[in-house]
Amino acid sequence: MLGPINFLTRHILNFLVGTTALVVAIINIPGMASLLSLPLAIVAYYASNKITLAIQKSSQSKKIGFSKSEYNLIEAQLKQAKSHVQALNQQYVRVRSVRSFKQINEMSKLAKRIINIVQSNPQKFYAVEDFFYAHLPSAVQLSDKYTLLTKEQIPGTDVHLALEDTRRTLKELQVTIEDDLKSALSSDIENLKIELDFAKMSNEKRKDRLKIGGE
C-alpha cells in the first residue's frame, strides 16, 4: 500500500547507507577491503531496507488510522488478490470460446479496479471484504475448473450440464464483482453528489446576487 514515492525514497536511502558502509569498510579495513567491504555494504543495505520499510508502514498505518495488524492484514489480502488475478489471467490461453474469454477478461478488469482502489484507499477494504475473501477466489477456482473441462472435451450429458451450471455461476459472480466495485466507489459517488449539490447551490446564490445587483 506504499506508493512509488515511498519506494524511491526507501531505496535511495538504502543505497546511500550501503555506499557509506562500503566506503567506511575500505577506509578502516584496507587489508580486508576486497573480502569484507562488499558483504558489509550488502548487509547495511538489507538492514536499512528492513528498518525503513517498517518505519514507512508504521507511519502510513497511523496516517490512515489503522493498527499495525489491520495494515498487515489488508496488505496481505491485496497481495493474495493480485495472485488470484494472475491465476485468472492464465485462463486466457485455455478458453475455447470468445464468450468465455470476454467473461474472464471482464472479471479480471473488475478485480484489478477494485484492488487498485483499495491499494490507493485502504479504508475501502472493509466495504469489499467479501470480494477478497470469497468472490475473487471463487471466480478463480470456477474458471479453472470450467476451462479444464472445456479443454478436455469430455462427452456426456452430466458434463454438459456441469459446464452450463458453471458458466451460469461465473456470470453471477461477474455481476457480484460488479456490485463489489460499486460498493468500493459508493463513498466517492456520494461525495461527488454532495460536491455537485454544493456547486449548484453556490451557482444559484451567485445568480440571485447578480439579479439583485442588476435591479
Rosetta constraint file for C-alpha pairs under 8 A:
AtomPair CA 1 CA 75 HARMONIC 6.45 0.50
AtomPair CA 1 CA 119 HARMONIC 5.24 0.50
AtomPair CA 1 CA 120 HARMONIC 6.88 0.50
AtomPair CA 1 CA 122 HARMONIC 7.57 0.50
AtomPair CA 2 CA 6 HARMONIC 6.01 0.50
AtomPair CA 2 CA 7 HARMONIC 7.16 0.50
AtomPair CA 2 CA 56 HARMONIC 7.78 0.50
AtomPair CA 2 CA 57 HARMONIC 7.37 0.50
AtomPair CA 2 CA 60 HARMONIC 7.58 0.50
AtomPair CA 3 CA 7 HARMONIC 6.50 0.50
AtomPair CA 4 CA 8 HARMONIC 6.13 0.50
AtomPair CA 5 CA 9 HARMONIC 5.99 0.50
AtomPair CA 6 CA 10 HARMONIC 5.96 0.50
AtomPair CA 6 CA 56 HARMONIC 7.32 0.50
AtomPair CA 7 CA 11 HARMONIC 6.30 0.50
AtomPair CA 8 CA 12 HARMONIC 5.99 0.50
AtomPair CA 9 CA 13 HARMONIC 6.13 0.50
AtomPair CA 10 CA 14 HARMONIC 6.10 0.50
AtomPair CA 10 CA 49 HARMONIC 6.66 0.50
AtomPair CA 10 CA 52 HARMONIC 6.24 0.50
AtomPair CA 10 CA 53 HARMONIC 7.05 0.50
AtomPair CA 11 CA 15 HARMONIC 5.95 0.50
AtomPair CA 11 CA 49 HARMONIC 7.10 0.50
AtomPair CA 12 CA 16 HARMONIC 6.29 0.50
AtomPair CA 13 CA 17 HARMONIC 6.19 0.50
AtomPair CA 13 CA 48 HARMONIC 7.80 0.50
AtomPair CA 14 CA 18 HARMONIC 6.01 0.50
AtomPair CA 14 CA 44 HARMONIC 7.79 0.50
AtomPair CA 14 CA 45 HARMONIC 5.05 0.50
AtomPair CA 14 CA 46 HARMONIC 7.64 0.50
AtomPair CA 14 CA 48 HARMONIC 5.49 0.50
AtomPair CA 14 CA 49 HARMONIC 5.83 0.50
AtomPair CA 15 CA 19 HARMONIC 5.97 0.50
AtomPair CA 15 CA 45 HARMONIC 6.45 0.50
AtomPair CA 16 CA 20 HARMONIC 6.00 0.50
AtomPair CA 17 CA 21 HARMONIC 6.16 0.50
AtomPair CA 17 CA 41 HARMONIC 7.83 0.50
AtomPair CA 17 CA 44 HARMONIC 6.44 0.50
AtomPair CA 17 CA 45 HARMONIC 6.21 0.50
AtomPair CA 17 CA 48 HARMONIC 6.98 0.50
AtomPair CA 18 CA 22 HARMONIC 6.20 0.50
AtomPair CA 18 CA 40 HARMONIC 7.87 0.50
AtomPair CA 18 CA 41 HARMONIC 4.47 0.50
AtomPair CA 18 CA 42 HARMONIC 6.39 0.50
AtomPair CA 18 CA 43 HARMONIC 7.79 0.50
AtomPair CA 18 CA 44 HARMONIC 5.22 0.50
AtomPair CA 18 CA 45 HARMONIC 4.67 0.50
AtomPair CA 19 CA 23 HARMONIC 6.24 0.50
AtomPair CA 19 CA 41 HARMONIC 6.43 0.50
AtomPair CA 20 CA 24 HARMONIC 6.07 0.50
AtomPair CA 20 CA 41 HARMONIC 7.77 0.50
AtomPair CA 21 CA 25 HARMONIC 6.04 0.50
AtomPair CA 21 CA 37 HARMONIC 7.56 0.50
AtomPair CA 21 CA 40 HARMONIC 6.56 0.50
AtomPair CA 21 CA 41 HARMONIC 5.20 0.50
AtomPair CA 21 CA 44 HARMONIC 6.58 0.50
AtomPair CA 22 CA 26 HARMONIC 6.27 0.50
AtomPair CA 22 CA 37 HARMONIC 5.14 0.50
AtomPair CA 22 CA 38 HARMONIC 6.30 0.50
AtomPair CA 22 CA 40 HARMONIC 6.68 0.50
AtomPair CA 22 CA 41 HARMONIC 4.96 0.50
AtomPair CA 23 CA 27 HARMONIC 6.19 0.50
AtomPair CA 23 CA 37 HARMONIC 7.76 0.50
AtomPair CA 24 CA 28 HARMONIC 5.99 0.50
AtomPair CA 25 CA 29 HARMONIC 5.48 0.50
AtomPair CA 25 CA 30 HARMONIC 7.51 0.50
AtomPair CA 25 CA 33 HARMONIC 6.39 0.50
AtomPair CA 25 CA 36 HARMONIC 7.26 0.50
AtomPair CA 25 CA 37 HARMONIC 5.14 0.50
AtomPair CA 25 CA 40 HARMONIC 7.48 0.50
AtomPair CA 26 CA 30 HARMONIC 5.22 0.50
AtomPair CA 26 CA 32 HARMONIC 7.82 0.50
AtomPair CA 26 CA 33 HARMONIC 4.93 0.50
AtomPair CA 26 CA 37 HARMONIC 6.10 0.50
AtomPair CA 29 CA 33 HARMONIC 5.73 0.50
AtomPair CA 32 CA 36 HARMONIC 5.91 0.50
AtomPair CA 32 CA 37 HARMONIC 7.56 0.50
AtomPair CA 33 CA 37 HARMONIC 5.00 0.50
AtomPair CA 33 CA 38 HARMONIC 7.96 0.50
AtomPair CA 34 CA 38 HARMONIC 7.24 0.50
AtomPair CA 35 CA 39 HARMONIC 7.62 0.50
AtomPair CA 36 CA 40 HARMONIC 5.99 0.50
AtomPair CA 37 CA 41 HARMONIC 6.15 0.50
AtomPair CA 38 CA 42 HARMONIC 6.21 0.50
AtomPair CA 39 CA 43 HARMONIC 6.14 0.50
AtomPair CA 40 CA 44 HARMONIC 6.03 0.50
AtomPair CA 41 CA 45 HARMONIC 6.08 0.50
AtomPair CA 42 CA 46 HARMONIC 6.13 0.50
AtomPair CA 43 CA 47 HARMONIC 6.03 0.50
AtomPair CA 44 CA 48 HARMONIC 5.91 0.50
AtomPair CA 45 CA 49 HARMONIC 6.08 0.50
AtomPair CA 46 CA 50 HARMONIC 6.33 0.50
AtomPair CA 47 CA 51 HARMONIC 6.21 0.50
AtomPair CA 48 CA 52 HARMONIC 5.90 0.50
AtomPair CA 49 CA 53 HARMONIC 5.86 0.50
AtomPair CA 50 CA 54 HARMONIC 6.18 0.50
AtomPair CA 51 CA 55 HARMONIC 6.26 0.50
AtomPair CA 52 CA 56 HARMONIC 6.08 0.50
AtomPair CA 53 CA 57 HARMONIC 6.10 0.50
AtomPair CA 54 CA 58 HARMONIC 6.08 0.50
AtomPair CA 55 CA 59 HARMONIC 6.06 0.50
AtomPair CA 56 CA 60 HARMONIC 6.03 0.50
AtomPair CA 57 CA 61 HARMONIC 5.99 0.50
AtomPair CA 57 CA 71 HARMONIC 7.98 0.50
AtomPair CA 58 CA 62 HARMONIC 6.26 0.50
AtomPair CA 58 CA 68 HARMONIC 6.79 0.50
AtomPair CA 59 CA 63 HARMONIC 6.13 0.50
AtomPair CA 60 CA 64 HARMONIC 6.37 0.50
AtomPair CA 61 CA 65 HARMONIC 6.00 0.50
AtomPair CA 61 CA 66 HARMONIC 4.91 0.50
AtomPair CA 61 CA 67 HARMONIC 6.29 0.50
AtomPair CA 61 CA 68 HARMONIC 6.44 0.50
AtomPair CA 61 CA 71 HARMONIC 5.97 0.50
AtomPair CA 62 CA 66 HARMONIC 5.85 0.50
AtomPair CA 62 CA 67 HARMONIC 7.09 0.50
AtomPair CA 64 CA 122 HARMONIC 7.84 0.50
AtomPair CA 64 CA 123 HARMONIC 7.52 0.50
AtomPair CA 66 CA 70 HARMONIC 5.84 0.50
AtomPair CA 66 CA 71 HARMONIC 6.02 0.50
AtomPair CA 67 CA 71 HARMONIC 6.22 0.50
AtomPair CA 68 CA 72 HARMONIC 6.16 0.50
AtomPair CA 69 CA 73 HARMONIC 6.04 0.50
AtomPair CA 70 CA 74 HARMONIC 6.27 0.50
AtomPair CA 71 CA 75 HARMONIC 6.11 0.50
AtomPair CA 72 CA 76 HARMONIC 6.04 0.50
AtomPair CA 73 CA 77 HARMONIC 6.20 0.50
AtomPair CA 74 CA 78 HARMONIC 6.12 0.50
AtomPair CA 74 CA 122 HARMONIC 7.26 0.50
AtomPair CA 74 CA 125 HARMONIC 7.16 0.50
AtomPair CA 75 CA 79 HARMONIC 6.28 0.50
AtomPair CA 76 CA 80 HARMONIC 6.18 0.50
AtomPair CA 77 CA 81 HARMONIC 5.99 0.50
AtomPair CA 77 CA 132 HARMONIC 6.62 0.50
AtomPair CA 78 CA 82 HARMONIC 6.21 0.50
AtomPair CA 78 CA 115 HARMONIC 6.58 0.50
AtomPair CA 78 CA 118 HARMONIC 7.98 0.50
AtomPair CA 78 CA 119 HARMONIC 7.32 0.50
AtomPair CA 78 CA 132 HARMONIC 7.91 0.50
AtomPair CA 79 CA 83 HARMONIC 6.40 0.50
AtomPair CA 80 CA 84 HARMONIC 6.29 0.50
AtomPair CA 81 CA 85 HARMONIC 6.27 0.50
AtomPair CA 81 CA 115 HARMONIC 7.31 0.50
AtomPair CA 81 CA 132 HARMONIC 6.41 0.50
AtomPair CA 81 CA 136 HARMONIC 7.36 0.50
AtomPair CA 82 CA 86 HARMONIC 6.31 0.50
AtomPair CA 82 CA 112 HARMONIC 7.81 0.50
AtomPair CA 82 CA 115 HARMONIC 7.59 0.50
AtomPair CA 83 CA 87 HARMONIC 6.34 0.50
AtomPair CA 84 CA 88 HARMONIC 6.15 0.50
AtomPair CA 84 CA 136 HARMONIC 7.11 0.50
AtomPair CA 84 CA 137 HARMONIC 6.63 0.50
AtomPair CA 84 CA 140 HARMONIC 6.51 0.50
AtomPair CA 85 CA 89 HARMONIC 6.12 0.50
AtomPair CA 85 CA 108 HARMONIC 6.10 0.50
AtomPair CA 85 CA 111 HARMONIC 7.03 0.50
AtomPair CA 85 CA 112 HARMONIC 7.35 0.50
AtomPair CA 85 CA 140 HARMONIC 7.75 0.50
AtomPair CA 86 CA 90 HARMONIC 6.36 0.50
AtomPair CA 87 CA 91 HARMONIC 7.08 0.50
AtomPair CA 87 CA 140 HARMONIC 6.76 0.50
AtomPair CA 88 CA 92 HARMONIC 7.80 0.50
AtomPair CA 88 CA 104 HARMONIC 7.07 0.50
AtomPair CA 88 CA 108 HARMONIC 6.70 0.50
AtomPair CA 88 CA 139 HARMONIC 7.93 0.50
AtomPair CA 88 CA 140 HARMONIC 5.42 0.50
AtomPair CA 88 CA 143 HARMONIC 7.22 0.50
AtomPair CA 88 CA 144 HARMONIC 7.78 0.50
AtomPair CA 89 CA 104 HARMONIC 7.53 0.50
AtomPair CA 89 CA 105 HARMONIC 7.46 0.50
AtomPair CA 89 CA 108 HARMONIC 6.88 0.50
AtomPair CA 90 CA 94 HARMONIC 7.68 0.50
AtomPair CA 91 CA 95 HARMONIC 6.33 0.50
AtomPair CA 91 CA 104 HARMONIC 7.60 0.50
AtomPair CA 91 CA 143 HARMONIC 7.18 0.50
AtomPair CA 91 CA 144 HARMONIC 6.77 0.50
AtomPair CA 91 CA 147 HARMONIC 6.92 0.50
AtomPair CA 92 CA 101 HARMONIC 6.14 0.50
AtomPair CA 92 CA 104 HARMONIC 7.41 0.50
AtomPair CA 92 CA 105 HARMONIC 7.85 0.50
AtomPair CA 94 CA 147 HARMONIC 5.88 0.50
AtomPair CA 94 CA 148 HARMONIC 7.54 0.50
AtomPair CA 94 CA 151 HARMONIC 6.79 0.50
AtomPair CA 95 CA 100 HARMONIC 6.26 0.50
AtomPair CA 95 CA 101 HARMONIC 6.13 0.50
AtomPair CA 95 CA 147 HARMONIC 5.46 0.50
AtomPair CA 95 CA 150 HARMONIC 7.38 0.50
AtomPair CA 95 CA 151 HARMONIC 7.30 0.50
AtomPair CA 96 CA 100 HARMONIC 7.23 0.50
AtomPair CA 96 CA 101 HARMONIC 7.84 0.50
AtomPair CA 96 CA 147 HARMONIC 7.62 0.50
AtomPair CA 96 CA 150 HARMONIC 6.78 0.50
AtomPair CA 96 CA 151 HARMONIC 7.01 0.50
AtomPair CA 97 CA 101 HARMONIC 6.32 0.50
AtomPair CA 98 CA 102 HARMONIC 6.11 0.50
AtomPair CA 99 CA 103 HARMONIC 6.19 0.50
AtomPair CA 100 CA 104 HARMONIC 6.18 0.50
AtomPair CA 101 CA 105 HARMONIC 6.01 0.50
AtomPair CA 102 CA 106 HARMONIC 5.99 0.50
AtomPair CA 103 CA 107 HARMONIC 6.27 0.50
AtomPair CA 103 CA 171 HARMONIC 7.55 0.50
AtomPair CA 103 CA 174 HARMONIC 7.73 0.50
AtomPair CA 104 CA 108 HARMONIC 6.09 0.50
AtomPair CA 104 CA 143 HARMONIC 7.59 0.50
AtomPair CA 105 CA 109 HARMONIC 6.23 0.50
AtomPair CA 106 CA 110 HARMONIC 6.18 0.50
AtomPair CA 106 CA 174 HARMONIC 7.78 0.50
AtomPair CA 107 CA 111 HARMONIC 6.03 0.50
AtomPair CA 107 CA 174 HARMONIC 5.83 0.50
AtomPair CA 107 CA 177 HARMONIC 7.34 0.50
AtomPair CA 108 CA 112 HARMONIC 6.17 0.50
AtomPair CA 109 CA 113 HARMONIC 6.27 0.50
AtomPair CA 110 CA 114 HARMONIC 6.38 0.50
AtomPair CA 110 CA 177 HARMONIC 6.86 0.50
AtomPair CA 110 CA 178 HARMONIC 6.71 0.50
AtomPair CA 110 CA 181 HARMONIC 7.00 0.50
AtomPair CA 111 CA 115 HARMONIC 6.17 0.50
AtomPair CA 111 CA 136 HARMONIC 7.33 0.50
AtomPair CA 111 CA 177 HARMONIC 7.32 0.50
AtomPair CA 112 CA 116 HARMONIC 6.05 0.50
AtomPair CA 113 CA 117 HARMONIC 6.15 0.50
AtomPair CA 113 CA 181 HARMONIC 7.48 0.50
AtomPair CA 114 CA 118 HARMONIC 6.28 0.50
AtomPair CA 114 CA 180 HARMONIC 7.65 0.50
AtomPair CA 114 CA 181 HARMONIC 5.77 0.50
AtomPair CA 114 CA 184 HARMONIC 6.82 0.50
AtomPair CA 115 CA 119 HARMONIC 5.92 0.50
AtomPair CA 116 CA 120 HARMONIC 6.15 0.50
AtomPair CA 117 CA 121 HARMONIC 5.96 0.50
AtomPair CA 117 CA 122 HARMONIC 7.85 0.50
AtomPair CA 117 CA 124 HARMONIC 7.57 0.50
AtomPair CA 117 CA 184 HARMONIC 7.19 0.50
AtomPair CA 118 CA 122 HARMONIC 4.71 0.50
AtomPair CA 118 CA 123 HARMONIC 7.16 0.50
AtomPair CA 118 CA 124 HARMONIC 5.60 0.50
AtomPair CA 118 CA 125 HARMONIC 5.66 0.50
AtomPair CA 118 CA 184 HARMONIC 7.85 0.50
AtomPair CA 121 CA 125 HARMONIC 7.95 0.50
AtomPair CA 124 CA 128 HARMONIC 6.89 0.50
AtomPair CA 124 CA 184 HARMONIC 6.00 0.50
AtomPair CA 125 CA 129 HARMONIC 5.85 0.50
AtomPair CA 125 CA 184 HARMONIC 7.87 0.50
AtomPair CA 127 CA 183 HARMONIC 6.18 0.50
AtomPair CA 127 CA 184 HARMONIC 6.12 0.50
AtomPair CA 128 CA 132 HARMONIC 7.09 0.50
AtomPair CA 128 CA 180 HARMONIC 5.79 0.50
AtomPair CA 128 CA 181 HARMONIC 7.91 0.50
AtomPair CA 128 CA 183 HARMONIC 6.65 0.50
AtomPair CA 128 CA 184 HARMONIC 6.36 0.50
AtomPair CA 129 CA 133 HARMONIC 6.23 0.50
AtomPair CA 130 CA 134 HARMONIC 5.28 0.50
AtomPair CA 130 CA 135 HARMONIC 6.14 0.50
AtomPair CA 131 CA 135 HARMONIC 4.59 0.50
AtomPair CA 131 CA 136 HARMONIC 5.57 0.50
AtomPair CA 131 CA 177 HARMONIC 6.83 0.50
AtomPair CA 131 CA 180 HARMONIC 6.49 0.50
AtomPair CA 132 CA 136 HARMONIC 5.98 0.50
AtomPair CA 132 CA 137 HARMONIC 7.30 0.50
AtomPair CA 133 CA 137 HARMONIC 6.95 0.50
AtomPair CA 134 CA 138 HARMONIC 5.94 0.50
AtomPair CA 135 CA 139 HARMONIC 6.18 0.50
AtomPair CA 135 CA 173 HARMONIC 6.74 0.50
AtomPair CA 135 CA 176 HARMONIC 7.48 0.50
AtomPair CA 135 CA 177 HARMONIC 6.83 0.50
AtomPair CA 136 CA 140 HARMONIC 6.32 0.50
AtomPair CA 136 CA 177 HARMONIC 7.71 0.50
AtomPair CA 137 CA 141 HARMONIC 6.17 0.50
AtomPair CA 138 CA 142 HARMONIC 5.98 0.50
AtomPair CA 139 CA 143 HARMONIC 5.92 0.50
AtomPair CA 139 CA 170 HARMONIC 6.54 0.50
AtomPair CA 139 CA 173 HARMONIC 6.60 0.50
AtomPair CA 140 CA 144 HARMONIC 6.11 0.50
AtomPair CA 141 CA 145 HARMONIC 6.40 0.50
AtomPair CA 142 CA 146 HARMONIC 5.95 0.50
AtomPair CA 142 CA 166 HARMONIC 6.83 0.50
AtomPair CA 142 CA 170 HARMONIC 7.02 0.50
AtomPair CA 143 CA 147 HARMONIC 6.04 0.50
AtomPair CA 143 CA 170 HARMONIC 7.40 0.50
AtomPair CA 144 CA 148 HARMONIC 6.12 0.50
AtomPair CA 145 CA 149 HARMONIC 6.23 0.50
AtomPair CA 146 CA 150 HARMONIC 6.26 0.50
AtomPair CA 146 CA 163 HARMONIC 6.48 0.50
AtomPair CA 146 CA 166 HARMONIC 6.56 0.50
AtomPair CA 146 CA 167 HARMONIC 7.47 0.50
AtomPair CA 147 CA 151 HARMONIC 5.93 0.50
AtomPair CA 148 CA 152 HARMONIC 6.28 0.50
AtomPair CA 149 CA 153 HARMONIC 6.29 0.50
AtomPair CA 149 CA 154 HARMONIC 6.99 0.50
AtomPair CA 149 CA 159 HARMONIC 7.91 0.50
AtomPair CA 149 CA 163 HARMONIC 7.45 0.50
AtomPair CA 150 CA 154 HARMONIC 7.62 0.50
AtomPair CA 150 CA 163 HARMONIC 7.79 0.50
AtomPair CA 154 CA 159 HARMONIC 6.92 0.50
AtomPair CA 155 CA 159 HARMONIC 6.79 0.50
AtomPair CA 155 CA 160 HARMONIC 7.56 0.50
AtomPair CA 156 CA 160 HARMONIC 6.36 0.50
AtomPair CA 157 CA 161 HARMONIC 6.11 0.50
AtomPair CA 158 CA 162 HARMONIC 6.09 0.50
AtomPair CA 159 CA 163 HARMONIC 6.11 0.50
AtomPair CA 160 CA 164 HARMONIC 6.26 0.50
AtomPair CA 161 CA 165 HARMONIC 6.09 0.50
AtomPair CA 162 CA 166 HARMONIC 6.05 0.50
AtomPair CA 163 CA 167 HARMONIC 6.02 0.50
AtomPair CA 164 CA 168 HARMONIC 6.12 0.50
AtomPair CA 165 CA 169 HARMONIC 6.12 0.50
AtomPair CA 166 CA 170 HARMONIC 6.06 0.50
AtomPair CA 167 CA 171 HARMONIC 6.29 0.50
AtomPair CA 168 CA 172 HARMONIC 6.35 0.50
AtomPair CA 169 CA 173 HARMONIC 6.15 0.50
AtomPair CA 170 CA 174 HARMONIC 6.15 0.50
AtomPair CA 171 CA 175 HARMONIC 6.46 0.50
AtomPair CA 172 CA 176 HARMONIC 6.21 0.50
AtomPair CA 173 CA 177 HARMONIC 6.09 0.50
AtomPair CA 174 CA 178 HARMONIC 6.22 0.50
AtomPair CA 175 CA 179 HARMONIC 6.34 0.50
AtomPair CA 176 CA 180 HARMONIC 6.30 0.50
AtomPair CA 177 CA 181 HARMONIC 6.29 0.50
AtomPair CA 178 CA 182 HARMONIC 6.38 0.50
AtomPair CA 179 CA 183 HARMONIC 6.19 0.50
AtomPair CA 180 CA 184 HARMONIC 6.23 0.50
AtomPair CA 181 CA 185 HARMONIC 6.25 0.50
AtomPair CA 182 CA 186 HARMONIC 5.75 0.50
AtomPair CA 183 CA 187 HARMONIC 7.83 0.50
AtomPair CA 185 CA 189 HARMONIC 6.16 0.50
AtomPair CA 186 CA 190 HARMONIC 6.14 0.50
AtomPair CA 187 CA 191 HARMONIC 6.09 0.50
AtomPair CA 188 CA 192 HARMONIC 6.08 0.50
AtomPair CA 189 CA 193 HARMONIC 6.21 0.50
AtomPair CA 190 CA 194 HARMONIC 6.31 0.50
AtomPair CA 191 CA 195 HARMONIC 6.17 0.50
AtomPair CA 192 CA 196 HARMONIC 6.06 0.50
AtomPair CA 193 CA 197 HARMONIC 6.09 0.50
AtomPair CA 194 CA 198 HARMONIC 6.12 0.50
AtomPair CA 195 CA 199 HARMONIC 6.05 0.50
AtomPair CA 196 CA 200 HARMONIC 6.09 0.50
AtomPair CA 197 CA 201 HARMONIC 6.14 0.50
AtomPair CA 198 CA 202 HARMONIC 6.10 0.50
AtomPair CA 199 CA 203 HARMONIC 6.06 0.50
AtomPair CA 200 CA 204 HARMONIC 6.13 0.50
AtomPair CA 201 CA 205 HARMONIC 6.18 0.50
AtomPair CA 202 CA 206 HARMONIC 6.14 0.50
AtomPair CA 203 CA 207 HARMONIC 6.24 0.50
AtomPair CA 204 CA 208 HARMONIC 6.18 0.50
AtomPair CA 205 CA 209 HARMONIC 6.20 0.50
AtomPair CA 206 CA 210 HARMONIC 6.26 0.50
AtomPair CA 207 CA 211 HARMONIC 6.20 0.50
AtomPair CA 208 CA 212 HARMONIC 6.21 0.50
AtomPair CA 209 CA 213 HARMONIC 5.99 0.50
AtomPair CA 210 CA 214 HARMONIC 5.98 0.50
AtomPair CA 211 CA 215 HARMONIC 6.25 0.50
